[in-house]
Amino acid sequence: MKSTVDYIRVRQEDKANVRNVKVISSEECVPKHKLLVMDTWFKARKSWRRKFQPRGRVWKLKEEKTCEEYRRMVRHKVEEATWKSLRVNDHWQQMKGLMMETAQDIMWNDKRTTQTQGNMLVE
């Protein structure tokens, strides 16, 4: 009885990890097929975790007191800003930067103060 040689498919980048391939003649899986065994060596890959970025507390801007403070700070920053060019897109980008920076200051202000009280770094 003649047996058929089977194949094990391996990705191109994994070929270097194949150590040994052998046929076990005493084991018959299916008629005319012999058991084909492959030894491989794989190195465990390090899983990359994303760096933790705390989320801003956007809902704080819905509170009347916080909203008013945000408006006041944005007006103050707009008055202090130097408007360099006359291009509209540059103005929008600068305004966006001012508003985002102010929003971050407002949203993170309470949390920083609370966390640093234990270390005596209270604002």
C-alpha positions in Angstrom: 0.0 0.0 0.0 1.4 3.4 -1.0 1.1 6.4 1.3 0.7 10.0 0.3 2.9 12.7 1.7 1.0 15.4 3.4 2.1 19.0 3.9 2.0 21.4 6.8 1.6 25.0 5.7 3.8 27.5 7.5 3.9 31.3 7.1 7.1 32.7 5.5 8.1 34.5 8.7 7.6 31.4 10.8 9.8 29.1 8.7 12.8 29.9 10.8 11.0 28.5 13.8 10.4 25.1 12.4 12.9 22.7 14.1 11.9 19.2 12.9 9.3 17.6 10.6 8.7 13.8 10.7 6.3 11.2 9.6 5.1 8.6 12.1 4.6 5.5 10.0 2.9 3.4 12.6 0.0 5.9 12.9 -2.6 6.0 10.1 -5.0 8.9 10.3 -6.9 8.3 7.2 -6.4 5.5 4.6 -3.3 6.2 2.6 -2.2 9.0 4.9 0.4 8.9 7.7 0.6 11.2 10.7 2.9 14.2 10.0 4.4 15.9 13.0 6.2 19.3 13.1 8.3 20.7 16.0 8.4 24.4 16.3 9.9 27.0 18.6 8.0 30.2 19.3 9.2 33.0 21.4 6.5 34.7 23.5 5.9 38.2 22.2 5.6 41.0 24.6 2.1 42.4 24.6 2.1 46.2 24.1 -0.3 48.0 26.4 -1.5 51.4 25.7 -0.4 54.1 28.1 -3.1 55.1 30.4 -4.6 58.5 29.6 -7.1 59.8 32.1 -10.3 61.1 30.6 -11.5 64.7 31.0 -14.6 65.3 33.0 -16.6 67.1 30.3 -19.8 67.0 32.2 -18.3 69.5 34.6 -18.8 72.2 31.9 -22.6 71.8 32.4 -22.4 73.2 35.9 -23.2 76.9 36.0 -20.2 77.8 38.1 -17.7 75.8 36.0 -19.3 77.1 32.7 -18.9 80.7 33.8 -15.3 80.2 34.9 -14.6 78.5 31.5 -16.1 81.5 29.6 -14.1 84.0 31.8 -10.8 82.1 31.2 -11.4 81.8 27.5 -12.1 85.5 27.2 -9.0 86.3 29.1 -6.8 84.1 26.9 -8.3 85.5 23.7 -7.5 89.0 24.9 -3.9 88.0 25.7 -3.4 86.1 22.5 -1.4 87.6 19.7 -3.1 86.9 16.4 -0.2 86.5 14.1 -1.5 85.9 10.6 -4.6 87.0 8.7 -5.5 83.5 7.4 -8.8 82.2 8.7 -7.6 78.6 9.2 -4.8 79.8 11.4 -7.2 81.8 13.5 -9.5 78.8 14.0 -6.6 76.6 14.9 -5.3 79.1 17.5 -8.8 79.6 18.9 -9.3 75.8 19.1 -6.0 75.5 21.0 -7.0 78.1 23.5 -10.4 76.5 24.1 -9.0 73.0 24.5 -6.2 74.2 26.8 -8.8 76.1 29.0 -11.1 73.1 29.0 -8.3 70.8 30.2 -7.4 73.3 32.9 -11.0 73.4 34.1 -11.6 69.7 34.0 -8.4 68.6 35.7 -8.2 71.3 38.3 -10.3 69.7 41.1 -8.8 66.2 40.6 -5.2 67.5 40.9 -5.9 69.3 44.0 -7.6 66.4 45.6 -4.9 63.9 44.7 -2.0 66.0 45.8 -3.4 66.9 49.3 -1.8 63.7 50.7 1.6 64.9 49.4 1.3 68.4 50.7 1.2 69.9 47.2 -2.1 71.6 47.5 -2.7 74.5 45.1 
